[in-house]
Amino acid sequence: MVDSSYRPSHEGTLDRDSMTLSRHVLQQLQSFGPEAQDLSALMNRIALAGKIIARRLSRAGLVEAALGFTGEQNVQGEDVKKMDVYANDVFISVFKQSGLVCRLASEEMEKPYYIPENCPLGRYTLLYDPIDGSSNVDINLNVGSIFAIRQQQGSDDAETGEDLLQNGRNQLAAGYILYGPSTVLVYSLGRGVHAFVLDPSLGEFILAQANIQIPPHGPVYSVNEGNFWQWEDSLRDYIRYMHRHEGYTARYSGALVGDFHRILLQGGVFLYPGTVKKPDGKLRLLYESAPLAFLAEQAGGQASTGAQQVLDVEPQALHQRTPLIIGSRENVALVESFIQEEERERAAALR
């Protein structure tokens, strides 16, 4: 006879270990309806792309044509790494036969990749940066993939992607995959931010942290100080303030996903401001800034261009760039205060 009062010593283990990404999506939406099933399947496809890319990265030094440059340039005029091309092709391959996605838009492609056979049913567009921080690949440092899901607004033959020129608040979901000591997938459906770790023995992303909140203030500031003399005075004044005050530490890896992941968990601020010559900065609004801004706000943080909230920016072009200040609310507000002070001084000088 079984003792009904018996409770296993690891009672919660099975439930935690079985909280897979697809199950979590359905729980988040509290539905098994068609839209919930679609989003669960979409996240599963993104996870599959992440697993394939993670496997390639783990063997990059042993696989032919995995490291180095292709000798070509992308639509932004940047040198293309071989891993950029591989990762972009992985996302296309994973979604082409899915029946879920009508278009794929990537910073590596001039125009969206249109999949007409998917469009009658697949009313979604995936926007993504296949490999963020690809310069780190050759030296075995962390890199990532960034993604956002949007509902298609145009007609079935909307190959230009003009309907994607909407602010980031129209994203259905956003997230990233961080390839490091472990492979971590972080996502939000607008119901909090949740992190999953790839368990190689199961081949599944398992929930590791639910409802992540960025601390309101953090000690880290993450910025490429090599650009110091190319910034406006306000940003240089902010960095000088950091240097003069105790309790702050600089951390910058050259991979946006890695730097943002640190701040998501520990607090602080990441900056990629514009420069005098390039006031819009380097980061792409649709593929990088808006997806991470979606996560930041869902986690109680903030994301700003210095002039407005990133999620309120109305893009004018598919590959538009924007400055980015993202992280803990207090840290972002401090950076903005330096920018606003400079604007007040300029206005006063014109009177």
N, C-alpha and C positions, 0 to 999 in steps of 0.2 A: 504494500500500500504506500502511495506517495504522500509524503508529509506536505500538506497544502501551505504550511507556514514557511517552507524552505524558499530561500531567495539566493540565486547564484551570486557568487562574489563579484562577478563581472557582468551584472545585469544589464548595464547600459552599453556594453561593448558592441554587441551585435547590431543594435540600432544605429550607433555611431558609425560603425564600419560599413554599414549598408546604405548610408546616406550618400548616394551617388548624385552626380550633377543632374541627370535627367529627372530623377525622383524629386530633387530639391526644387527644380523649376516648377514642376506640377504642384508641389506644396505651396510655393510662393504665390502662384496664381489661383490656388484653391479651386482648381477646375481640371477636368479631363476633356474639356470641349475642344473643338478643332483648333482654335488659336493657341490654347495651352499646349496641345500636342505639337503644333508647328514650332513653337518657340523651344519646346523641349528637344525636338529633333534638330533644330538649328544649333542649339548649344552642344548637342552631341557631335554634330559635324565639325563645329569649331574645335571641340576637344580632340576629335580624331586628327584634324590638321596639326594641332599642338603636339600630339603624340608622335606623329611622323617627323615633324621638324625637330623635336627633342631627340629622337633616335639619330637623325642625321648629325645634329650638333655634337652628340656624345662620341661620334666616330669621325668627326670632321678632319682630324689630322691623319686619318688612315684611308679616307675615301678620296679617290681621284676627282678633281674639279670641284672640291668643296670649299677651298680657301682661295683668297685673292680676288682680284678684279676681273671683270669680263672684258674690259677695254672699251665698253660702251658707256653712254650717259643716259640718265632717265629724263623724263619730261621737264624736270627742274634744272637740268644741266649738271647733275651730280654724277660722279663716277659710280657705276653699279658693281656691287660685289656679287660673286657667284652665289652666295647664300641668299641674297635678295631675290635673285631669279628663281632659285630652287623653291624657296618658301612661297613666293607668289604663285608658282605653278602648282604647289601642293594645295593651296586654297582653291584654285580653279578646279583642279581635279576632284577634290572632295565634294564641291558643291555642284559641279556640272551635271551630275547624274542624280542629284538629290530630289529634284522636283519641287524644291522649296524656294529657291532664290532665282529671281528673274535677272538680276544684274549683280556684278561684283565690281566695286570701285576701289582702286588701290593707288597709292602714291607712285607705284612703279609703272602704271599704265596711263597713257594720255587720256583715253576715254574709258568709260565703263565697259566691262566685258559683258556683253549681252547674250543671254541664253534663251532664245525664243521658245524652245520646246518646254521650258519650265514656266513660262509666263502665264498660261491660262490658269494655273493653280498657285504657283509660287509668287505671291504678291509682296515679296520682301527684297530689299537690297542690303548687301553686306558691304560695309566700308571698312578698310583695314590697312594697317601698315604691317606687311608680312614679317619684316625683321627690323625692329628698332634697335639702333646702336650697333649696326653691322660692322663698324670698324673694330668692335671688340672681339669679333669671331676669331680672327687670326691669332689673337693673343690669349684666347681661352678665358675671356671675362664674360660676365652675364649680358644677355641680350633678351629681347622680348618680342611679342606680337601684340598689336593693339587692334581692337575691333569695335564696331558699332552696328546695330541692326536698325533699319528704318523700314517703315511701311512704304511700298511704292505708291506714289501719288499720280504718276503720269500714265499714259496709255501704254499698251503692250509694245509699241514700237518706239518708246521713249529711250532711244539709245544714247542721247546726249547727256542724260543725267541732270537736266536743268531743274527737275523737281526736287533734287537733293539740296538745292541752294536754299535751305531753311535752317533756322537756328537750332542749336543743340537740344533744346527742350522737346523737339519732335523725335528724339531717339527713343526707340522702344526698349533697347537694352544696350549695354556697353561693357567693356571689360578688357582684360589683357591676360597674356600668358607670359610668365617669367621663367626663363630657362637658366637655372643656376644649380646649386648643389642638389636641389629638388626642383621638379617642374610644378609650378603653382599657377592655377587659373583663378582669377578674381573677376567677379561679374556682378552686375546689378540689373534688375528689371524695373527699377524705380521703387523697390521695396527693401531698401538696405543694401549693404555691400557684403559679399560673402566670398571666402577663399577656400579653394580646394587644392589638395596635393595629390599628384599622380602617384598611385601605389603600383610600382612596376610588377609586383607579384600578381595583382588582380587585373592590371591593365585598365584601371578605372580611376577617375578623379574622385576623391573622397573628401567630404566636408571636413575642414580643419578649423575654420573660424567663421562664426555667423555674426551678422550685424556689427561689423567692424565700425568703430568710431575713431576719427582722427582726433588726437588730443587738441584742445583749444589753443595750446601753445606748445612749441617744441624747441629743442636746442639746435637743430640742424638747419643750416642754409646750404643749398645745393645750387651752384652756379659755376659756369666756366669763367673764372677770373682772368683768363688769358685775353678776354675781350674787354677788359676794364676800360682802356682808353678809347674804345669805340662806342661806349655808352653815353647817354645823356648824363648831365651833372647829377640829377636826382638819384640815379642808380649808383653812381660812384660815391655819393654821400652816404647812401644806405650801407654800402660795403665798408666804408670807413667807420660807420657807427658799429657794425658787427665787430670790427677789429678792436675797437676801443672798449667794448663792454664784455664782461665775463659771462660765462654761461652759454656761449654760442660756439658751435664747431662746424667747420666746412667739410662737406662730403660730396664728391662729384665723381661719377663713374664713367660718364660719356654715354650712358644708356638711359633714356628718359624713364623707361619702365622700372628699371632697378632703383633709380633715385626716387621715383614716386612711391614705389612699394615701401621703401624705408620710411618715408614721411607718413604714408598711410598708417603704418603701425606705430611709429614713434613720435610723430609730430615734427613740425618744422615747415620749411618752405623751399620749393624748387622754383628757380627763375630761369627763363630764357628770354631776356628782353630784346627789343629791337636795338639796332645800332644806328649811328648817324647816317651811314650809307644805306642800311637796310632797316628802315624803321618798323617793318612788319615782322622782323625776326626770321627764324628758320623753320619753326614747327608748323605743320599743316593743320588748319582748323578742323577739317572734316575727319581726318584720319588719326590725329594725335590729340590735339588740344580739347576738342569737344567731347570725345569719349572719356578722357580722364577727368574733365571738368564734371561730367555726369556722375562719375564715381565719387569725386571729392565732395560734391554737394550732398549726395546720398549718405556719405559718411560723416556729415556735419562739418565739413571743411568748406573751402572757398576757392574759386578759380577766377582770375581777373586778367584782363589785358593791360591793366593800369589805368584804362579809361572806362571800361564797362565789364560786366560779368561775361565770361567766355560764352556761356550758354545763351546769352542774348544777342550775340554777334550774328548778323544776317550775312551769310557768305555771298560774294559776288562772282566767285569762280570756283571750280571744282578743286583746284589745287592751291587755293588761297592760304597764305601764311598769316600767323598772328603771334604777337608777343604772348608769353604765358607766365603768370605768377600763380602758383597753386600750392595748397597745403592747409595748415592750421589757420583758423580764422584770424587769430590775433597776429600771427606772423604776416599773413597776406595784408592785413590792415596796416601794419607798420610800413611795409614796402609802399603801399598806396599813399600813405601820409607823406612820404618823401616826394613822390611824384606830384601830389596835389600842392605841396608847398612850393615846388619849383614853378608850377602853373600860376599860383598866386603872385609870385615874384615877377613873372613875365608880364602878367596882366597889370601889375602896379607900375612897371617900367614903361608901359605903353600909354598910361594916363597922362 
